[in-house]
């Protein structure tokens, strides 16, 4: 820990700092998130697969790590970048330091660099590939020239469950929800359980027939990493599910459904990542502060007339949600389950379960 380390960007820019975490090299798309807390939730969020994550808030690790705060079964980010890593955490629930947590997961990290300068660079130039290395920077630049591009990889296949599983059953079961795992976060399952619903999680390549054979009352298409243009198999499944049971698409699940309806995706310059994104619900004018983690957005111009834009991002006007005018299907581009982030949009889970209730009530 604390030996020299480098963050090298594909354009040749080098940030030199001090190593912590695992003694390893890593490469990936370098992105930033503006969340002030929740570093463990972010590190274990499957939507960060294939990426080197940088936190804009300067101090990280100050409250340690715990099993309770993990959003999946492992660290998903390939590397971690911070201004300062705390090696003496203080919190009643802490089970260890951020350094030890990353070291045990085999994830390299770097501290002591100017994260404000790196954020400004990404905002002006856009996200780019990068590498964390303790070797000479020239070695990493050559490595990046040969490395697989982020845009060319289907990271859903890295994060999806290999086998289906059931989340802990609620004391009083109201509904059975099938979750297509494109990179599901545990908090989605926790919230469904808190509303009295049992969740069955299935792999991303599960067919519509196999999902419907579970006899679910509703289906959630989960968040996840990467480019929705690479997910033809999930889009085909979504097309076959439309009109069968109520559906809730979250983040990547929203993008998959939008593609199923004919919309096209495009890459954002530096993405929406953080816990402070304002989103307006068009029907009510209600503005929520939302947690987001996506690098792509959907162009609503390709949608049929029966699909309406339900939510809009107030910073850049991008589509943040869709609603089918006739069928019980809703989608959002952001993370209604938060973790980390505000809980303004927990009501959307209630709305989804309300759609199920309407369908089941004669």
N, C-alpha and C positions, 0 to 999 in steps of 0.2 A: 504494500500500500504506500502511496505517495511518491513512487518513482515516476520519472517523466513519462508522459503519454501524449499522443497527438490525435486530434480529430482532423482528418484530411477530407476535403470536399473534392468532388470530381473536377471542379474548375481550377484546382491547384491551390486553393486557399488552405492554410494550415493554422489551426489553433492548438497551442501547446499548453498543457496543464499537468495535473498529477493523476496517476492511475488509482482506481480503487475497484472493488468488485473482483471478478475473476481475472486471472493472468491469461488472457486470450485476446485474439483479434476478432473484429466483427465488421461487417459492412451491411449497409442498408440505406433506404431512403431517409434522409435526415429531416425530421419534422419537429415542430414545437407545440406545446400545449400551455394555455394560459391559466390553468387551474392552480390555485394557491395552495391547495392541500390535495391529498389523495394520490400520492406518488405510487403506493403499492397497488391501488386499484387500477391506475393507468398502466403500470408495468405488466399486470396480469390480464389486461383487457385484450382479447384476441384481435380486436380491430387494429392493434399496433404490431401485429405480426409482420416481419420483413422490414421493420423500420428501426432507426436509431432515434430514440425519444429524448428531447430536450425540454426541461421545465423552465419556464421564464421566471418563476418566482425563485429568488436567489438561494434560500436555505431549504435543504431537503434532508429527510432522515431524522428530524428532530423529535418525532414521536415514535420512532422505531417501526417494527413490522409485527404483524400478527396473522394467524391463520384466518381470523374473522374477516380481514380486509381483502383477501384474495378474491378476484373475480373469475378465476379459472384455476385449473390444477397446476399451472406453472407460469413462470415469467414468459411473456410472449414477445416483448420487445427484444431486438437483437443487441442493443446497447443503450446506455443511459448517459446523459450529459447534464451536469449541474454546475452552478456557480460555486456552491459550498456544500459538502456532505457532512452532516453532523455525526460524530463517532461516539457521542455520549447522549443517547436519546432519553427522554423522560416522559413516560406515560404508563398508567397502571396496567394497560393491556399489552404493553410491548413484550415481545419474545426475543428480541435481538436487534442488531444494528442493520442498517441498509447495506453496508459493506459486506457483512457476513451473508446476508440474504442473497445478494447478487453473486457472491463468490460461490456459494453452494449451488446456485442455479447455472453456473458456467457463463454468466453474462458480464462482459467487461464494461467499465464505466470510467468517466473522466470528470474531474472537478478542477476548479481554478481557472477556467477560461472565461472570457467576456461573453456571457450568454446574451447580453443586450445587443452586442455587435452581431452575434450570430443570428439573432431574431430579425434584426434589421436587414441583414443580408438575404435571409429567406423571404422576407416580405417583399423586398425589391426585386430579387432575382428568381424567386420561386423555389420550391423544394428541389433538392438534388441528391444524388447518391453521395455517400460518404463512408468513411471507415474510421474506426478507433483502433489504434495500434501503438505498441511500445517500440516498434521498429522505426527505421528511418522513414520520413514521410514519402520519399521518392518510391519506396517499395509499395506503399499503399496506393499511390497514384497509378502505378502500373497495374496493380491488382484490380482497381476500379474500372480500368479500361476493358478488362476481360470479364468482369463480374456480370451476372444476370441482372438485367434491369428490373426495377420494381414493377413497372407496368406490364411486364411480360410473364408474370408468375401468378398462378392461381393459389393464393395463400389460404383460401377456404379449406383446401384439402389438407393443409398443415394443422389446422386448428379444430376441425370438426371431430365429433366423437366417432371412434371407429365402430362402436356398437351403441344401440339404443339403451337408454336408462331412464328410470323414473326418479323424480325428485321426491323428497320426503313428503308423504301424504299429509294433508291437513286433518285436523280433528273432525271437522265436519265438511265433507266433500260436496261442493256445489256443482262444479263442472270439470270435465276432463279436457285438457288442452294439449294438443300435439305441437311440439316446437321443432321446426326444421332448423337444425344447428348449422348455421353459416359462420358461427363464432359467438355463441350465446354467452352472455354474462350471467353469473350466478344470481345477481340481484333481480333479474327478470323472473327467475324461478322463485326467489324468495317472495316477490310481490304477488305473483299468482297464488302462491300458497297462502299468503296473508289474506287474500280475498276468498279463500276456501276452495281453490281449484287445484286439482292434481295435474302435474305436468309430466308428459312423456316426451323425452328428447330423442330425436332420430337423426342419423347421419345426413349430411347435405345431399347425398346422391339418392336418397330414398325416393321411390316413385310415388306418384299421387295415389295409385291404387293401394300401395302398402300403407300409406298414411291414413287413408280413409278406412282401411281394414281395422284400424285401431278404434274406430267408432268415436272419434273426438267430437266434442261439442263445438270446438273452435280451433283455429290453427294460428300460431305465431310464426312468422318468418323473421328470424333473429338478425341482429347486427352481425358484422363481420368485416374482415379486411379485404383490401384490394379493389380491382377494377371490375364493376358489374358486367362489362362487355365480355368478360371471359367466362361467364357463368351460364352458358346456354342450357346446361342440364337443369339448373335450378329454375331458370325461366320456363322451361318446358313443364316442370312440375307445377309451378305457380299457375300457368295457363290451364292445366288440367284440374286444379283445385278451385278456380274461380267459379262461383255459383253453387258450390257443393255445401260449404259451411262458412260461417263467419271467419274472416281473416284479419289479422293485425300484422302489418309489415313495419318493422322498426329498422331504421338506418339502411343497412345493406338490403334488408328485407323489403324496404320501401323501394329501393332501386330495382330489385328483381321484379317486383310487381309492376313498376312503371315500365320496365322493358317488356313485360308480358302484354302490356296494353299498347305498345308501339313507340314509347318514348326512347330517346337516345341519351346516353350519358356523355359527360364531358369532364375533363379534369380541372379542378380549381387551382389557382396559382400557388397557394400555400395552404389550402384546406381550412376547414372549420374544426378547431380542436381546443377544448377548454370548457369552462363551466359558467360562462358569462355571455352567451349569445342570445340576443333578443329575437323572439319569434312571435308574430301576430297570427292569431286564429281569425280567418277572414269572416266567418259567420257571426262572430260575437265582438270582434275588435279587441279581444282579450290579448294582452301581451305577457308572455312568460319569459323568464330567464332560463335558458336551457343548457344542458351539457351536450357537447357535440364531439364527434371524432370521425370525420370522413374527409377524404381527399377528392371525391367525385360528386357531381350533382346531376340532376336529371332536367332535360329540356322539356317543359310541359307542352310545347307547341305541337309535338307529335301525338298528343293524347286524343282519344275520341271524345265526343260530346258528353257521353255519360260519366266521364271522369272529371271532377273539378279539383282545382288547387284549394286545399283547405287551410294551409299555413304558409307564411312567407317570412323569410329572414329579413329583418329590418336593416341590417348593415349593407347587404348587397342585393336584396330583392330576389334571391334564389328560392326555388321551390322547396318548402320544408314539410309538405304533407299533402296527401291526396285523399279524396273520398269518392266512392262510387255512389252515383245518385240513386241507384235502384237496388243494389245488392249490399249486404252487410259487410263491407270491406272498408277499412281505414288504414292509412299509412302515415308515418312521420319519418323525417330524415334524421332526426336527432335522437338522443338517448333518454327516453321518458323514464327509464329506471335509474337515471343519474349514476351515483356511485363511481367517482365523486361528482358532486354537483348539487344544484338546487332541486327541490322536490316539487316544483311548480306544476309539473305535468303528470303526476301520478294519476290524476283524474282520467287520463286516457285509457288506463287499464280498466277502470270502472266503466267507461264508455264502451269498450270492447266487450266486456262481460254483459253489459246492458243489451248489446246487439244479439248476443247469444240468447239472452232471456226472451227478447222479442221473437226470435225465431222459434224457440221452444214453446212459447205460450200460444195456444190455439186462438 
